[in-house]
Amino acid sequence: MDSMDSAYSRFGGSADEPQSEAEDTHSTHEEGSGDNQANSSRKKEEEEAAPHSRVKEPIHTERHMKIICIGAGASGLLLAYKLQRSFNNFELVLYEKNEDISGTWFENRYPGFVVYFLVLFRTLLKIIYVHRCACDIPAHTYTWSFEPKTDWSSVYAGANEIHEYFTTFATKYLLHKYIRLRTKVTNATWDTTSDTWGVEVTDLVTGETRVDHADILVNASGVLNAWRWPDIEGLKEFKGELLHTADWDSRVDLEGKKVGLIGNGSSGLQVLPAIQPKVKKLTTFIRRPTWVFPTQGFEQHIYTPFERALFSSDPAAHLAYRKQQETGSNNVFPMFLAGSAEQEAMFKSLEEQMEGKLLAGGMDKEARRKLVPGYGVGCRRITPGVGYLEGLGKENVEVVYGDIKRVTERGCISAADGKEHELDVLICATGFDTTYMPRFGVTGEGGRTMKDEWAEEAKSYLGMSVAGFPNYFLVIGPNSPIGNGPVLSFIEAQIDYMLKFANRWQTENIRSFSPKREAVEDFIAHKDRFMKGTVWEHDCRSWYKANSVTGKVTALWPGSTLHYMEAIAEPRYDDWEITYKGNRFAWLGDGFSQTELDETADLAYYVRNEDDSPYLGRRKALEVMNKSGTVTREANTRFL
């Protein structure tokens, strides 16, 4: 008995009752005159008879859905969690090139912030000093909104601790079953005959290559993941130890060595104070000045045993603390607007702070002039530099300004004076490839590659999708709010957005969906206009502008993080090109609802004593969601 027979018999009907309207229409077309009508009818019947046919099933019947996600970092794990929580009848595979999960927090091992641990050992309190890479976002906000961690060691946690958080998250929710480690995606091609992605993957242990297939492909490989060497003449000729902060070799001993450090971004600001005490001499090469925050809004602080116990025993107190930190991060956005009162106040304050730190460290007036920027605060990523400015004035530290002319076998030659600086070790804290170009081939409709699509500029639709690449999503794609405020909160919003499309794909007879090109171009035009009024377009070299000084801002959203979350709360389906298999209303099915087929469901669920339904107007609905009227905002909640 098929599902139609089953549905009729269950409600006392007969399977011999008249055919559905859709079937009657098809039989009429088949009897009509002309080959074109017959061919059209047969095509429709073939499509209706395909596995995706819904005319004999209840409304919104879930078809099997296969999703492939590239990467098992934070974003990939969240996708797995949310898909598992909200969906049935799906298959998910997360392909991860590394031998462990959590992406950048597994990969980054370079020396960073100094963290102090109080450890009880044989009744004595001992202090352990740990030098390690750390996140420059307060730890209690670097969690999923629904999955707090009460026992962070410090305000800014190290990579090992963050890696542990995501590993614990994956274990708690049984996510490892979806993950294939040491498996690298090397190519992805949209197949118009099957309406699926053919994804080429290579087993990095055996070298075996095969092709997997997915209805929906999610690229969660990260924006700061593909590290690269700086483009400096002679770099590979260096005979000493050559290191990159994103590929750190912990076997290299820096004790008593002459060390060179290239770069003054987030990694460089952490590395210098961490290695300065142990090296014989540290030469840091600074091409352009950068704003250095002695602390970032929230002071670096080691949580006491009492504080960790309070967070653990009093969820309300912990939630209040988390909200305080998150609120501070959400308050940062006005500072990015050029000429704003917040920007001018921060410029003056930070200029004074940097001058004071450098002066206290013994740096002369000329050095201070070269180290304090003139462009707006926030043009480059806001980065705390705990101990960095003080470190520049240490006796064993030499600051070399300007470009490096070339690298020799023995060290680096300064472009300014032609002097060669002899080194035993050269550390490149020079970041990543921030062009957003995938490290694997991606081919969409009509054989057009992502390399062709983004040859001039990485253009996305709201940071998540690309015109001409159906059923394809990016997490933290171009023009996401990666530097506008909180980070993990907007990733949650992106995953929710993607799964709304997955829900429609699974419960309707959708063939493909991709943003319309005109919608993408309109968004980019709006973004470009908005950016002209921000400090992000000031004269600074930034990865926000694909590591250029004057290029377009491709990394940031034209607004605050909260603005982004409201913008993508509901998909604008009119911005999308959606195609169907057969009749687009086939999902209406056999006339029965899912409620009627659920023996445990209340068939009068909508009858109630009062109207408790959600508000339909956007503003009223938002006021309920954001708990409007419950908070009195104060100036001291600002992040900076």
N, C-alpha and C positions, 0 to 999 in steps of 0.2 A: 504494500500500500504506500503510495507516495504521499508527500506532505499535504497536497491538496485534498486527497482522499481522507487522510487522517484528520484534517481540520474540519471537513464537512461532517464526517461520521461522529466526531467528538461532540458536535453541537446538534446532533439529531438529523443532519441533512444527508443527502445521498450523493455519492461520487458520480452518479449519472446525471446530475443536474446540469443545466446549460453551461457551455464554455464561458470563460471570462471574456470581457469586452475586447481585451487585447488579442485573444485567440480568434474571436469572431472576425476582427478587423484583418488579421493576417490571412484567414481563409478566404475572405472576400477579395483581398488583393491577389491571391493566388489564382482565383477563378477569373480575374479580370482579363481584358484583352491586352496583347502586346508583350514582347519579350522583356522590355524594361521593367514593366510592372511585376512580371514573374520573377525576374532576377532580384529586384528590390525586395520582394516578399520573401524569397528564399534566404537572402542575406539577413533580413530581420529575424527570420525563424532560426537561422544558424546562431545568431548572436543571442537570441532568447534561450536557445538550448545549451549554450555554453555554460561552463561552471559558474560564471558570474550571474546567471539568470536568476531573477527574483520573483517572477510572476506567479510561482506556485508556493511561495513561502510567505509567512506573515510579514508585516511591515518591519523595516529596519533589521532584517535578519543579518547576522554577522557572518560575512564570508571570511575564509582564512586569510590572514595577512602576514606577510613576511617583511620584516624590517632589518636592514643591515646598518649598523652604526660603526663608523670609523673612529676608534679611540675609546679607551676605557679609563679616561681621566675623570675629573669631577662631573663634567657634562654628560658623558656617556653613562656613568653610573646613575645619574639622576634620571635620564631617559629610561633606563631599565627599571628603576624603582617605580616611576609613574606609569609606565606601560603595564607593568605587572599589577599594580594597584587598581587600575581602572579598566583593563581590557581582558577579554577572553578570546579564545580561538586565534592566537597569534604565535608567530615564531620570531625570535630576536637573536641576532648574533652581534656581539661587539668584538671587532678585530683590533687587537692591540699589539703593536710591534715590540714592546718591551717585555721583559720577563716578569713584570709585576704591574699592578694597576696604580692609578692616581696621577699619571702623566707627569707634569712638570715637577710635582712634589716627590716623585720617585727619581727623576733624572737629575735634578739640581742638588749638588752636594758641595758646592764651593763654600769657603769660609765666609761667615757673615756676622750678624749681630752677636755680641757676647751675651750669653744667657747664664744666669746664676741659679743653681739649684741647691736648696737646703735638703740634705739627705740625713736621715737618722741612721747612724751606723754604730753599733756597740755602745748605745746610750749617749753618743756624742753627735752634735750637729756639725756636719762637715759641709763646706761650700765647694761645689764642683763648677768649674768654669768650662763652658762649652762654646766653641766658636763654630757657627754653622750658618748656612743660608737660611734666611727667614722671610716671611711674608710681610709686606709693608702695609697690610690691612689688619686692623685689630682682630685678634683671633675669635673673640666671642661673636663677631659679625661675619667671620669667614666660615660659616656653617650654613646648612640649609635652614630655612626659616622654621621648619617643623622638627628639626633634629639638633637640639642644642648639645653642647659638651660643657660640662661643669668644671672639669679639672685641667683646663689649659694652664700651662706653667707660667706664662707671661702674657702681657698685652699683645706683643708681636711674637707669634710662635714660630718655631723653626720648621724646616722642611720635614724632618723625621716625624715630628708630632702631627703635622697636617696629613702626611702620608698615613699615619696610624688612624687618624679620624676617618678618612675615606675607606680604608681597609675595614675598619670596624663597621662602618655603614654598610658596605657590601656584604659582609658576613652576617650581620643582623638580619638583613632582608633577603638573604639567600640569592644574591645576584651573580655569584661566581659561575653559576651554571650557564649563563649567557655568554661568558667571556672566553675568547680564544687567544691566549697569550702567544707571544713570539710569532705572530702572524701579521704580515705586512700587506696592506692593500697597494697594488701597483698600477691598477687601471680600473676605470669604471665607464661603461658605455650604455647609453639608453637604447633599448631594443624596441623599435616601433611595432614589430610583429607580435611580440608577446606582452608589450607594455610593461616591461620590467627592466631593472638595471642588471646588467651583467658585470659582476665585480670580480676582477682578477686578484687573487690573493696568493702570497708565497709563504710557505712554512719556513721560517728562518732557521729551524733546526735541521730539517731534512733537505731543504732547497726545493721541495716539490711545489709546483704552481698549478692551481686549478681555478675554475670560474664558478662562483656562487651567484645566486639570483635573488633579487629583492623587489617587492612592490614599491617600497619607499626606501630611499637612501638618505642617511643623516651623516654629515661630515662634522664630527666633534673632535677633530684632531688638534684644535687650539690655534690661537693666533701667535702666541709667543712660544713656539715649539721647534721650528726649523732654524736652529742656530747656524751662524755662518762666521767665517774668518773675515777680518777686515781686509779691504782691498788696498794693501800697502805693498809697494814694490819690495821684493826680496824676502818676504815673510818666511817662506819655506826654506830659505838659505840659513836661517838661524841654527846654530849648532848646539845651543843650550836646550833646556826644557821649555817647550811651547805648550801653553795651557789655554783653554777657553773655559770661562766660568760655567757654561752650559754643558760641558763635557769634562768635568773636573776629574783629575787623576789624583786620588788621595795618597798614592804611593810616593809622590814627589815631595821630598823634604825641603822646606823653605828655611829651615834654621840656619842662620849665619850666611845666607846667600845674598847676592846682589840681584834684586828683583825689579823688573819693569812692569808697570800697570798701565794699560791703554783703556781709556773709557772712564767717564764720570756719570754714568747713568745709575740705575737702581743697584745693579750688581757691583759696579765699581765702588759705590758709596759704602757698601757693606764690606767689601774685601779689604779696603785700605786699613781701617782701624783694627780689623781682625788679625792681619798678618804683620802690621808694623812693629809690634813689640818683639817679634822673633827673628826678623830678617836683619842682615848686616846693613844693607842700604836699600831704600825703596825709592825708585824713580817713577813718578806718575806723570803721564803725558796727557795734557788737557788741551783739546783743540778749541773748545768754546766754553764759556762759563755756564753754570747751571744753578738754579735755585736749590739750595740745600736746606731742608727743614731740620733744625737741631732735634726736634721731635715732631711727630705728625698729629697735632691736635690732642691725642691721648698720650701721656708720657709713657715711655717704656717702663714697665713695672713688673716685678716678679711677684705673683700672687702668693700670699702667705697661706700656711695650712688652714688658718682660721677662715680666710676668704674662700678658699676652695670648699671647705666644709659648709659654709653658709650657702654657696651656690648649689651644692648638692642637696642640702636639707630643706631649703626654702625656694621652691620653684618660682614663687612670685617675685622674690628679691632678685633672683637670677634673670628673670624675664625683664624686670625693670632696668637692670644694668645693660642687658643686650639692647633694649630699645633706646636707652640713652646713647649708646655708641652708634647705633644705626641712624638715629635722628641727627646726630652730629655729622655723619657722612652725607646724609641727604641735604644738609644745610649748606654744603660747599658750593653748589652750582652758581649762585650769583657772582662769585669771585671770578668766574671765567668770562664774564661779560666785560668787554673793553670799556674803560671809563666809568665803570660802576663804583659806587662808594666802597663796596667790599673789596674790589680789586685795588683801589688806591690805598685803602687802609692796610691791606695785606702787603702791598709792595713796600710801603714805608716801614712797616713793622719788621718784615723779613730782612730788608736791607740793613736795618739797625742791628738785628740779631746776628746776621752773618758778619757784619763789620766788627761787632763786639767779640765774637768767637775768634775771628782771625787775628784781631789785635791782641787778644789775650794769649794767643798761640805764638806771638812774636812775628807775625807777618807784616811787612812794611806796607806803606801806602800804595806803592806801585803794584805790589802783589794783590792787595785788596781790590784795586781797580780792575785787575784782570780776572778776578775770581767772582765778583758780584755782577750778575747780569743787568742789562738795561731793558730787556724785553719783559712783557707782562708775566706775572706769576701764574703758572699753570700752562704756559705755552708748551713746555715739556711736562711729562708726567710728574705729578707731585710725589716726591720721594723723601722719606726721612733719612737723615744721615747722622745717626747717633755716633758721636766721636769722630766723624769724618773731618770736620773743619779743624778741630783740635789736632788731629793727626797730621794735617798738612804742615804744621809748624814744628813737628818733632825734629830732633837733630839728625836723625838718620833718613829723613824724607827730603827729596828734591823735587820741586815742581817744574816741569818743562812745558811751556806754553806754545800753542800753535801745532801745526801738522808735523807728522813724522815724514821726512824726505824719503827714507828707505830703511829697511832692516838689513843688517849685515850678519856675517857669521858670528860676530861677537856682541852685537847689540843693536841700538837704534841711533840713526843720525837725525838730529833735529833740523827742520827746514829753516828755522829762524836764524840759527848761527852756524849750522854745519857741523856742530860738535857731535862726536860719537859717544854714546853712553854705554859703557860695557856692562853686560848683564849675564847672570847665570841662568835666570828663569825669566820668561816673558809671558805675562798673563794678559789675555785679551778679554776684557769685559765689554765686548762690543755688540752684544745683543743678537737679534734674530732677523730672519728674512720676514719683513712685515708687508710684503706686497699682496698678501692673502692668496697668492697662487698656490693651489694644492700641490703637494709633493708627488702626486700621482696623476696620471692622465685622466681627464674627465671629458667625455664627449656627449653632447646633448642632441637635440633634434637636428636633423639635416646634416649630421656629421660635424657640426660646429663644436670646436673644443673650447674649454675654459680659457686656455691660453690665447685663443683668438678673441674671445668675448671680452677679456680683461687686458687686452694688449696695451691700451692707453690708460685705463682707469678701472679699478675694481668697483663695479657698480652692483649694488644689491637692492632688493626690495625690503626695506625696514630691517636690514641687517641679517636676513634669514634665508633669502632665496634669490634665484637668478633667472632672468627671462630666457626662455629657450631650453631650460634644463628641468624637465618635468619630474614631479615626485621627488624633488631633491631639496634638502634643507641644510643650512649651515648654522652651527651654534657659534656665537660671537663672530658673525660675519662682518663685512665692511659696514662702517657707520652704526655699529652697536655702541651702547654707552659704556665702553670699557674704562673710560677715564672720567666719567661724569659724576660719579658718586659710588654707592654700593655696587658690588659686582655680582655675587652669587644670587642676589634677589632678582636681577634682570635675567639671569640664565634660567631661573625657575619660570619666569614669564615666557621666555622663548620656547622652552620645552612644552609648556601648556599650550601655546599657540600651535605648535607643530602637531600635537596630539589631537587638536580639534579637527585638523585636516585628516589625520589618520582615522578618526571616528567617522567622518563623512565617507571616506574611501571605503571603509569596512562595511558600513550600513547602507550604502547606495551603490549603484552600478557605475561608479566613476571609473573612467579609463585613465585619465591623467589630469594633473593640475600644475600650472606654472604661472608666475606673475606676468601680466601683460607688459610688453616693452614700454608702451606709453606711460604706464603707471610707474615703472622704474625711473624713466627719464624725468617725470614730473617730481618724483621724490628727490632725485639728485639735484634738480634745479632749485628746489626749496632748500635743500641742505646747503648748497653753495651760497645762496643768498644769506642764509642765517649765519654761516661761519664768518662772514665779513665783519660782523659785529663782535667777534670773540677774540680773546688773546691767542687762540690756537693758530690764527693766521699771522701772528707777529713774526718778527725776524729771528727765528730760532730753528735749529735743525732738530727734528723730532720724528719718531716713528709714527706719530699721529699723521704725518704727511709723507709716509713711505720713505722715511729717513732723508727727507729733503728739507730745504729752508723755506722755499716759496711755493711748493706744490699744493695740490688740493688736500683738504683734510678728509682722509678716507677711513680713519679709524673710529671717529667719535660720532655720537648722535647729536642732532641739532636741538638739544634741550637737556633737561635734567633726567636722572634715572627714573624718578617718579613720573615724569612726563612720558617717558618711553613706555612704562608699564601701563599707563592709561591708554596710550596710543595703540598698543597691540592687545588690549584686553579682549577685544572681539575682532575676528578677521573681517576685512572688507572684501567680501567675495566678488564684488563687482570689479575689483582690481585684478582678478585672476581669470586666466583662460582655462576653463574646465570642460573636458570632453567626456563622453559617456559611451558605454557599450550598449547599443540598442536604444530603446526608448528611455529617456532620462527619468521617467516616472515609474519605471519597472519596480523600484524599491517599495512602491505602495503595495505590491504583492497580492495576496489572495483575499484581501479585505478584512483580515483579522489583525487585531492589535497584539503586541507582546503581552499586554496586561491580561487579555482574555485567555492566553495560553499558559499563564502562570497560576497554578492551582492555589498558591498561597497569597496571591495578590488581592488587594481590596478593590473590587470593581467600581466602587463609588468613592475613590480616594480623594476626589476633588470637592466633596461635600463637607462643609465645616461650619463652625459656629461663628467664626469671624474671618475677616480678610487678612490672612498672614502671608499673602503672596508677595514676591519680590517687586520692588518698584520698577516700572517700565521706563521711566524717564532717566536719562543718564546721570543727571546731577543728583537726584534723590537716591538712586542706587549706590552711587559713589559715596555719598554722605553716610550711608549705613556701613559700607565696607571699611571706610577709613575712620569710623567712629567719631565723626564730626561732633564737636561740642564737649568732648571729654578731656581735652588738653588745652592748657594755657601756654602758648609758646613764649619762651623767654630768650633774650639775646644770648645768655650764657650757654645755650644748647648748641651754639654754632660750633662747627668742627674745627675751624681755624681761627 
